[in-house]
Each structure stands twice: as C-alpha cells, then as structure tokens.
Amino acid sequence: MRNSALILCLALAGAGSAWAHNCPNEMKAIDAKLATKPALSKEDADKVAKLRADGEAQHKAGKHTESMTSLGEAKKLLGI
C-alpha cells in the first residue's frame, strides 16, 4: 500500500512538472500566430500582447497555472 501511495505521489509531481514546462510551447504558438499578422482589432491586439507578457512573467515567477490561464486567453483571442 505504501508503494502505491509513493508511486501516485511521484506521478502527480511529474504531471505538475510537465504542465509547468508547457508554458514556453504556448508562448511559441502565440508568437507564431502573431508573426502571421492576424486580423485583430487594436483592442484585441493590445489584449493579446498583454496576456502574452503576463503569461511569460507568471511562468518566470513559477506561477504556471496562472501563466497557462493568461496564455490560453491570448490563444482564444487569436483563434488557436
């Protein structure tokens, strides 16, 4: 039983690390879409830029859940 609990804990810890390392991939996807000059209103373009910057800052601060939320909102505005 103890081994099962240990394995579960290690698996969950690994899942958190994998999630944390996805932030850079999300930023790359946003950057790639922005490079295509998508048709966005100035308001949406500014919001995407802010969300992208916030996501990177949150990632660097170790706030990966918040980062993924910000980056996800930016991706939604970009249609990706």
C-alpha positions, 0 to 999 in steps of 0.5 A: 500500500505504501508503494502505491501511495509513493508511486501516485505521489511521484506521478502527480509531481511529474504531471505538475512538472510537465504542465509547468514546462508547457508554458514556453510551447504556448508562448511559441504558438502565440508568437507564431500566430502573431508573426502571421499578422492576424486580423485583430482589432487594436483592442484585441491586439493590445489584449493579446500582447498583454496576456502574452507578457503576463503569461511569460512573467507568471511562468518566470515567477513559477506561477504556471497555472496562472501563466497557462490561464493568461496564455490560453486567453491570448490563444482564444483571442487569436483563434488557436 
